[in-house]
Amino acid sequence: MSNNKESKSEISTDLKYIKEAEMYQKIISDDSITQEELAERLGKSQSTIANKLRLLNLSPAVICKLAEYGLKERHARALVRIKDENLQLQAVNLVFEKKLNVPKTEDFVEKVLQKQKASS
């Protein structure tokens, strides 16, 4: 049973950046404020808030994989640039399988986007 608790704990820790984004979205919605106003309240830049909120555009399946694989927020920020959910999922799996660091993940995502652009 303790193994299950450890797994849940790891997943919560790995999803800290998603939980933070959800919290930002809730405050913005509940308090009817702008990203800029939230940024001022928190002593952060508006772009920091916007980048965090963008993570909520990842599909739930990709978010689960990010947690399962222990990938960091910067990996997620690179992956969110891919709009297609199936491509996001393929990409997150490949990033994990190939153990790509953040710069290599960003390069990989750029290639995916260029390929997508060329085929459309």
Beta strands, then each sheet from edge to edge (+ up, - down):
end
